Amino acid sequence: MPADRTKAYTEAGVNIQAGTALVERIKKIVASTQTRGVVSDIGGFGGLFRPDLANMEEPYLVASTDGVGTKLKIAFACNRHDTVGIDLVAMSANDILVQGALPLFFLDYFATGKLDLDVTETVIKGIAQGCKLAECALLGGETAEMPDMYAQGEYDLAGFCVGIVDNARLIDGSSIRVGDAIIGIASSGLHSNGYSLVRKIVKESGLQLSDSFPLDNSQTMADVLLTPTSIYVETVRHLLRDMEIKGMAHITGGGFYDNIPRTLTERIEANIQFGSWDIPLIFQWLKTQGNLSWPEMLQIFNCGIGYILILPAEQAEEAVSRIRVFKMGAWQIGVIGKRTGDEQVKIDFEAYENQSEEVS
């Protein structure tokens, strides 16, 4: 590209040639995520995708968008950018999965003040890895260089996922009944929510991100805080084939109290037995260090359960066993009851508290 054509924009702080170089760098990365439906290469004005509708009578497209939030601040501080792309895909792919939709393709938006080719390529490699875990194509994206918009070395991410489900297999929670089992699938840790509070607690603790995590010296604080969000597509897809999944919830911002009701009708409630699953150490540490109660924790964090399934009680044991085949923790954590008050999520802490007292 002739320099005289780009001089004015370069002097304004935008490097067109760097953007062109990035596209060349990531072509193979993007191509590695292609599925049968992709009919266009990266670089066009829009990505083309031909969905397979052969076995669908009334297909619905399901779409979601999200970002990574202030977890990015941890990545900036550590100069570690290889996992936030997985987080980006996970937040949207898991969301559309809740309605029974399987992801088709993903689009990303990367914005920064000054384009760093190595950092951007690393982030996009993470996005591609997330797409593979979500079994969808990275169909395209946008990289925006905006001088003075972002602090040096910082960027922001947004992601957009589109999936498909036949109307006959759409999951909306309408068939959930009293007595159905609530199955929790393990999170990998904090996922991508609550980081404004996490960062505040870490700062007040006096710990550095390079310091060992106090409850597990084999990991640094950065290792724990940057653990990527679990993607549940492969596991749930296998269950959807032949199990009666009536409702699902992705436990993100708002924790248990805000996310579980999104799949419940007005006449029922979720009765959860707290501590019926393994609670990762990071949540124990945050609770103690932040002087928080467990209800406060469950309003903000996933506390070890990243995804929830609701199905007939007689299928609960089989579902747990099948989930564990995919190397994910799973437990029956509660049952559906008849609604008796304003709250649709009721959590019993008594057994956990009694157990804690016995241990202490």
C-alpha positions as CSV (number, residue, x, y, z in Angstrom):
1,M,0.0,0.0,0.0
2,P,1.6,3.3,-1.1
3,A,2.7,5.4,1.9
4,D,1.3,8.6,0.4
5,R,-2.2,7.3,0.6
6,T,-2.0,6.4,4.3
7,K,0.2,9.3,5.5
8,A,-2.7,11.5,6.9
9,Y,-4.4,8.6,8.7
10,T,-1.1,7.4,10.1
11,E,-0.3,10.8,11.5
12,A,-3.7,10.8,13.2
13,G,-2.7,7.6,15.0
14,V,-4.3,4.9,12.8
15,N,-2.0,2.3,11.2
16,I,-3.9,1.0,8.2
17,Q,-0.9,-1.3,7.2
18,A,-1.0,-2.9,10.7
19,G,-4.6,-3.7,10.2
20,T,-3.9,-5.3,6.8
21,A,-1.0,-7.3,8.3
22,L,-3.3,-8.6,11.0
23,V,-5.8,-9.9,8.5
24,E,-3.0,-11.9,6.8
25,R,-1.8,-13.2,10.2
26,I,-5.2,-14.5,11.3
27,K,-6.5,-16.1,8.0
28,K,-5.2,-19.5,8.9
29,I,-6.5,-19.2,12.5
30,V,-10.0,-18.3,11.3
31,A,-9.9,-21.0,8.6
32,S,-9.2,-23.6,11.3
33,T,-12.7,-23.0,12.7
34,Q,-14.6,-23.4,9.5
35,T,-17.6,-25.8,9.5
36,R,-19.6,-27.1,6.5
37,G,-21.9,-24.1,6.5
38,V,-19.2,-21.5,5.8
39,V,-19.2,-20.3,2.2
40,S,-17.0,-17.2,2.4
41,D,-13.5,-16.3,3.4
42,I,-12.5,-13.7,5.9
43,G,-12.1,-10.2,4.5
44,G,-15.5,-9.6,2.8
45,F,-18.1,-7.1,3.9
46,G,-20.1,-9.9,5.5
47,G,-19.7,-13.6,6.3
48,L,-21.8,-16.1,4.4
49,F,-23.2,-19.2,6.1
50,R,-25.5,-21.8,4.7
51,P,-27.3,-23.7,7.5
52,D,-28.3,-27.3,7.1
53,L,-32.1,-27.3,7.5
54,A,-32.7,-30.8,6.1
55,N,-33.9,-32.3,9.4
56,M,-35.8,-29.2,10.6
57,E,-39.4,-28.5,10.1
58,E,-39.6,-25.0,11.7
59,P,-36.1,-23.7,12.4
60,Y,-35.5,-20.7,14.6
61,L,-32.3,-18.6,14.7
62,V,-31.2,-17.8,18.3
63,A,-28.6,-15.0,18.8
64,S,-26.7,-13.5,21.7
65,T,-24.1,-10.9,22.4
66,D,-21.7,-10.3,25.3
67,G,-18.3,-9.2,26.3
68,V,-15.7,-10.2,28.9
69,G,-16.0,-7.2,31.2
70,T,-13.4,-6.1,33.7
71,K,-11.7,-9.5,33.6
72,L,-9.8,-7.8,30.8
73,K,-8.1,-5.6,33.4
74,I,-6.5,-8.7,34.9
75,A,-5.3,-9.7,31.4
76,F,-3.8,-6.3,30.9
77,A,-2.0,-6.2,34.2
78,C,-0.5,-9.7,33.6
79,N,0.1,-9.2,29.9
80,R,-1.7,-12.5,29.4
81,H,-4.1,-12.5,26.5
82,D,-4.5,-16.2,25.5
83,T,-7.6,-17.0,27.4
84,V,-10.0,-14.0,27.2
85,G,-11.0,-15.0,23.7
86,I,-12.3,-18.3,25.1
87,D,-14.3,-16.3,27.7
88,L,-15.7,-14.1,24.9
89,V,-17.1,-17.1,23.0
90,A,-18.3,-18.9,26.1
91,M,-20.5,-16.0,27.3
92,S,-22.6,-16.0,24.1
93,A,-22.4,-19.6,23.1
94,N,-23.6,-20.9,26.5
95,D,-26.4,-18.3,26.4
96,I,-28.0,-19.6,23.2
97,L,-27.5,-23.2,24.3
98,V,-30.0,-22.5,27.1
99,Q,-32.8,-22.5,24.6
100,G,-31.6,-25.7,22.9
101,A,-29.8,-23.9,20.1
102,L,-26.5,-25.2,18.8
103,P,-24.1,-22.5,17.7
104,L,-23.6,-22.0,14.0
105,F,-21.1,-19.1,13.8
106,F,-19.5,-16.4,15.9
107,L,-18.4,-12.8,15.2
108,D,-16.0,-10.8,17.2
109,Y,-15.3,-7.1,17.7
110,F,-11.8,-6.0,18.9
111,A,-11.2,-2.3,19.7
112,T,-8.0,-0.7,20.9
113,G,-6.2,2.6,20.9
114,K,-3.1,1.4,19.1
115,L,-3.0,-2.0,17.4
116,D,-0.4,-4.4,18.8
117,L,-0.2,-7.3,16.2
118,D,1.1,-9.9,18.6
119,V,-1.5,-9.2,21.4
120,T,-4.4,-9.0,18.9
121,E,-3.3,-12.3,17.2
122,T,-3.1,-14.0,20.6
123,V,-6.6,-12.8,21.5
124,I,-8.0,-14.0,18.2
125,K,-6.3,-17.4,18.7
126,G,-8.2,-17.7,21.9
127,I,-11.4,-16.8,20.2
128,A,-10.7,-19.5,17.6
129,Q,-10.1,-22.0,20.3
130,G,-13.4,-21.0,21.9
131,C,-15.2,-21.5,18.6
132,K,-13.8,-25.0,18.3
133,L,-15.0,-25.8,21.8
134,A,-18.4,-24.4,20.9
135,E,-18.4,-26.3,17.7
136,C,-19.0,-23.2,15.6
137,A,-17.2,-21.2,12.9
138,L,-15.5,-17.9,13.5
139,L,-17.2,-16.3,10.5
140,G,-15.7,-12.8,10.7
141,G,-15.1,-9.8,12.9
142,E,-14.0,-6.3,13.2
143,T,-10.7,-4.8,14.5
144,A,-11.0,-1.1,15.3
145,E,-8.0,1.2,16.1
146,M,-9.2,4.3,17.8
147,P,-6.5,6.6,19.2
148,D,-7.2,8.3,22.5
149,M,-10.3,6.0,23.2
150,Y,-8.4,3.4,25.2
151,A,-5.5,3.6,27.6
152,Q,-2.2,2.3,26.3
153,G,-2.0,-1.5,26.1
154,E,-5.8,-1.9,26.7
155,Y,-8.6,-3.1,24.4
156,D,-12.2,-4.1,24.6
157,L,-14.0,-7.2,23.2
158,A,-17.5,-8.0,22.1
159,G,-18.8,-11.2,20.7
160,F,-21.9,-12.2,18.8
161,C,-23.1,-15.8,18.4
162,V,-25.9,-17.2,16.2
163,G,-27.3,-20.7,16.6
164,I,-30.3,-22.7,15.4
165,V,-32.9,-24.9,16.9
166,D,-36.0,-26.6,15.5
167,N,-39.2,-25.3,17.1
168,A,-40.1,-28.9,18.2
169,R,-36.8,-28.9,20.2
170,L,-36.9,-25.4,21.6
171,I,-36.5,-25.3,25.3
172,D,-38.4,-22.6,27.2
173,G,-39.1,-24.1,30.6
174,S,-42.8,-24.4,30.0
175,S,-42.9,-28.2,30.6
176,I,-41.1,-28.0,34.0
177,R,-43.1,-29.6,36.8
178,V,-43.0,-29.9,40.6
179,G,-40.6,-32.7,41.5
180,D,-38.2,-32.3,38.5
181,A,-34.5,-32.5,39.3
182,I,-32.1,-29.6,39.1
183,I,-28.7,-30.7,37.9
184,G,-25.7,-28.4,38.3
185,I,-22.6,-28.6,36.0
186,A,-19.3,-27.4,37.4
187,S,-17.8,-24.1,36.5
188,S,-14.1,-23.7,35.9
189,G,-14.0,-20.9,38.5
190,L,-15.1,-17.3,38.3
191,H,-15.9,-17.4,34.6
192,S,-16.4,-13.8,33.5
193,N,-18.6,-12.2,36.1
194,G,-18.2,-10.2,39.2
195,Y,-14.7,-9.0,38.4
196,S,-15.2,-5.4,39.6
197,L,-15.8,-6.8,43.1
198,V,-13.0,-9.4,42.6
199,R,-10.5,-6.8,41.7
200,K,-11.5,-4.7,44.7
201,I,-11.1,-7.6,47.1
202,V,-7.7,-8.6,45.6
203,K,-6.5,-5.0,45.9
204,E,-7.6,-4.7,49.5
205,S,-5.9,-8.0,50.3
206,G,-2.5,-6.6,49.3
207,L,-1.7,-9.6,47.1
208,Q,-0.1,-9.1,43.7
209,L,-1.3,-11.1,40.7
210,S,2.1,-12.8,40.6
211,D,1.7,-14.0,44.2
212,S,0.7,-17.6,45.0
213,F,-3.0,-18.1,45.6
214,P,-3.3,-18.4,49.4
215,L,-5.4,-21.6,49.3
216,D,-3.4,-23.4,46.6
217,N,0.3,-22.6,46.3
218,S,0.5,-24.4,43.0
219,Q,-1.2,-21.5,41.3
220,T,-0.7,-17.8,41.2
221,M,-3.5,-15.3,41.7
222,A,-3.3,-14.6,37.9
223,D,-3.7,-18.3,37.1
224,V,-6.9,-18.5,39.2
225,L,-8.4,-15.2,38.0
226,L,-7.7,-15.8,34.3
227,T,-9.0,-19.4,34.2
228,P,-11.2,-19.4,31.1
229,T,-15.0,-19.8,31.2
230,S,-16.3,-23.4,30.6
231,I,-18.1,-24.0,27.3
232,Y,-20.9,-26.5,27.7
233,V,-21.9,-27.1,24.1
234,E,-20.4,-30.5,23.5
235,T,-21.7,-31.9,26.8
236,V,-25.2,-30.5,26.6
237,R,-25.5,-31.4,22.9
238,H,-25.1,-35.1,23.7
239,L,-27.8,-34.9,26.4
240,L,-30.2,-33.1,24.2
241,R,-30.2,-36.0,21.7
242,D,-32.2,-38.4,23.9
243,M,-32.9,-36.9,27.4
244,E,-35.9,-34.8,28.4
245,I,-34.2,-31.5,29.1
246,K,-37.0,-29.2,30.2
247,G,-35.1,-26.1,31.2
248,M,-31.6,-24.8,31.4
249,A,-29.8,-21.7,32.9
250,H,-26.4,-20.2,32.3
251,I,-25.2,-18.9,35.6
252,T,-23.6,-15.5,34.8
253,G,-24.1,-12.0,36.2
254,G,-26.8,-12.1,38.8
255,G,-25.7,-15.5,40.0
256,F,-28.3,-18.1,41.1
257,Y,-31.0,-15.6,42.2
258,D,-31.4,-13.8,38.8
259,N,-30.5,-16.5,36.3
260,I,-32.5,-19.6,37.4
261,P,-35.9,-17.8,37.4
262,R,-35.4,-17.0,33.7
263,T,-36.3,-20.6,32.9
264,L,-39.1,-21.0,35.4
265,T,-42.8,-20.3,35.0
266,E,-44.5,-18.2,37.7
267,R,-46.1,-21.1,39.6
268,I,-42.9,-23.0,40.5
269,E,-39.7,-22.4,42.4
270,A,-36.2,-23.9,42.6
271,N,-35.2,-25.4,45.9
272,I,-31.4,-25.6,46.1
273,Q,-29.3,-27.6,48.6
274,F,-26.3,-25.4,49.1
275,G,-23.0,-27.3,49.3
276,S,-24.3,-30.3,47.4
277,W,-21.6,-29.6,44.9
278,D,-17.8,-28.9,45.2
279,I,-17.2,-25.2,45.8
280,P,-13.9,-24.1,44.2
281,L,-11.4,-22.5,46.6
282,I,-11.5,-19.1,44.9
283,F,-15.1,-18.6,46.2
284,Q,-14.1,-19.6,49.7
285,W,-11.3,-17.1,49.6
286,L,-13.4,-14.3,48.2
287,K,-16.1,-14.8,50.8
288,T,-13.7,-14.7,53.7
289,Q,-11.5,-11.9,52.3
290,G,-14.4,-9.8,51.2
291,N,-16.4,-10.4,54.4
292,L,-19.4,-11.6,52.4
293,S,-22.3,-13.9,53.2
294,W,-23.1,-16.9,51.0
295,P,-26.4,-15.3,49.8
296,E,-24.3,-12.3,48.7
297,M,-21.9,-14.6,46.9
298,L,-24.7,-16.4,45.1
299,Q,-26.1,-13.1,44.0
300,I,-22.9,-12.2,42.2
301,F,-20.9,-15.3,41.4
302,N,-21.6,-18.8,40.1
303,C,-19.9,-20.3,43.2
304,G,-19.0,-23.5,41.3
305,I,-22.0,-24.1,39.2
306,G,-21.8,-22.7,35.7
307,Y,-24.7,-24.3,34.0
308,I,-28.0,-25.8,35.2
309,L,-30.3,-28.4,33.7
310,I,-33.9,-29.3,34.8
311,L,-35.2,-32.7,33.9
312,P,-37.4,-35.5,35.2
313,A,-36.2,-36.9,38.6
314,E,-35.9,-40.4,37.2
315,Q,-33.3,-39.1,34.7
316,A,-31.2,-37.3,37.2
317,E,-28.7,-40.0,38.0
318,E,-28.1,-40.9,34.3
319,A,-27.6,-37.2,33.4
320,V,-25.0,-36.7,36.1
321,S,-23.1,-39.9,35.0
322,R,-23.2,-38.8,31.4
323,I,-21.9,-35.3,32.1
324,R,-19.0,-36.7,34.1
325,V,-17.9,-38.7,31.1
326,F,-17.0,-35.3,29.5
327,K,-14.7,-34.6,32.5
328,M,-17.1,-32.1,34.0
329,G,-18.3,-32.1,37.6
330,A,-22.0,-32.7,37.9
331,W,-24.4,-33.0,40.9
332,Q,-28.1,-33.0,41.6
333,I,-28.3,-29.8,43.5
334,G,-32.0,-29.4,44.1
335,V,-35.6,-30.0,43.0
336,I,-38.5,-28.0,41.6
337,G,-41.3,-27.2,44.1
338,K,-44.6,-25.3,44.1
339,R,-44.0,-21.6,44.5
340,T,-44.8,-20.4,48.0
341,G,-43.5,-16.8,48.1
342,D,-41.9,-13.9,46.2
343,E,-38.5,-15.6,45.7
344,Q,-38.3,-18.2,43.0
345,V,-35.0,-19.5,44.2
346,K,-34.8,-20.8,47.7
347,I,-31.5,-22.0,49.0
348,D,-31.1,-24.2,52.1
349,F,-27.8,-23.4,53.8
350,E,-28.4,-25.4,57.0
351,A,-26.8,-28.7,56.1
352,Y,-23.7,-26.9,54.8
353,E,-23.4,-24.7,57.8
354,N,-23.7,-27.7,60.1
355,Q,-21.1,-29.5,58.2
356,S,-18.7,-26.5,58.4
357,E,-19.2,-26.3,62.1
358,E,-18.3,-30.0,62.5
359,V,-15.1,-29.5,60.4
360,S,-14.1,-26.5,62.5
